[in-house]
Amino acid sequence: MEDIKTREEFIELRARGYSFDKIAGKLHLAKQTLIDWSKEFEEEIANLKAVELEALYEKYFLLKEKRLQTFGELLKRIKTELDKRKLKDIPTDKLLELLARYGALVKEDYIEPRFQTSEEIAEAREDKRTLGELTNTAPARYGKLKVA
């Protein structure tokens, strides 16, 4: 059990970008063992890196959906403010500039929705399952590790 926990900790540390030297010191393991594990658990490390990167994106509002929502809300507020103003009384060059800028950002992030038929979904699932079967040739010596 301790061996699995050690491997899970290795995967977590490696996904966070720790060097083999730092991990070796922390886990009291040989650097070559860690290099071997890195090759063996490459997919798990990559998945955990992706999860952590996504969390960072979300935290700092970098996800496309969040940006689109934020820009959309700003665009709505700018339009509302513009509708209240009379051009002869208030300089609107800045508001018009912002309207154009946020409009362009929303347009840039727009993705055309793509809907699939039930048959297309079933075909995609079957293709994914077949690809998984064809590429799953490595023996699982240690079972699947769960990475939290």
N, C-alpha and C positions, 0 to 999 in steps of 0.2 A: 504494500500500500504506500509506503514511504517513497518507493521508487517512482510510482505514478505521480505522487505529489511533487516530487523533485522535477520530473519531466514537465509537468504542468507549469511549475514556477519558471522553468527554463523557457518554455514557449512564451509565457507572459513577459518575461524580461527581454527576450529577444525581440518580441513584437514592439516593445517600447523603445527599441533602439540601443539597448545596452550592448557593449562590446563583449567579445568572448572572454577577454581578460577580467572584466568586472564581474561577469557571471561566474567565471571559474572561482574567483575569490569569494564570492557570496555563497555559492553552493558547495564549495570545496571539492570541485571535480576537475579532472584534467581537461585542458583546452581541446585536445583531440576528440574527447568524448562529446564535448559540446558541438564541435564541428560536424561530427557524425550525426548527432541528434538534429542539427540544423537541416541537414539533407533529408533525414527521415521524416521530420515534422514540418517540412517546407510549407505545405498547404495550410496546416493549422496556424503557423506563424503568420502567413499571408492573410488568412481570414481575420485573425485577431487584430492585425495592423489595420485592415480595412474597417473593422468595427470601431477602433479607436479614432481613426481618421474621420469617420462619419460623425462620431460624437463631437469631435473638435469643430467640424464644419457646422454642425447644428448649434453648438454653443456660441459660435461667433457669427451666426446668421449667414453662413456661406452656402447653405443648401439652396438650390435653385427655387424650390417651392417657397421657402421663407423669403428669399430676395424678391420673388415675384409678388408675394403678399405685401411685403413692406413697401415696395415701389408702387404697387397698385393703391395702397392706402394713402401714400403721399400724393400720388397723382389725383386721387379723388378730392383730397383736402385742397390742393392747389386749384383745381377746377372750381370747387365751391367758393373759394376766396375770390377767384377771378370773376365769377358770376356776380358777386356782390359789388365789385368795384366799377367805377366809371372811369374810362380811359382818360378823360380830360382832367380829372381831379387828382388821380394817383398815378405815379410812374409805374408802369406795368412791365417794363422791359425785363426786370429780374424774374417776375412771375412767369412771363411768357418763355423766358429762357429755361426755367425749371420745368415748365410744362413740356417743352420740347425734349429736354434731357431725360426726364422720367418716362415720357412716352416712348422714347427710343430704347430705354433700358427694358421696359416691359415687352416691347416688340422683339427685342433681341433674345429675351428669355422664353418667348412663346414657343411651345412645341405643339405641333398639330396632333391632336388625339388620334390614335390608331386603334380602331376596334377590330376584333377578330371574331370570326364565326366560330361556332362550337366545333366544327370540323378542324379549323385551323388550330384551335387550342389543343384539341386531342392530338393532332399531328405533331405539334411542337413538344408536347409532353412525351410522346412516343419517341421522337428524335432524341430528346434529352435522356430518356431512360436507356435507349440503345447506346448512345455515346458513353454514358456512365458505365454500362456493362463492358463496352469495348476498351475503355481506358482504365478500368479498375483491375489491373493485372498484378499490382504489388501485393505481396502477402502481408496480412495484418499480424505482425508478431506479438504486439503488445495490446491488441484490442484498440478500440476507439477511445481517445482521450476526450473528455468533455472540457471545453474551455469556457469559463464563465466570463 
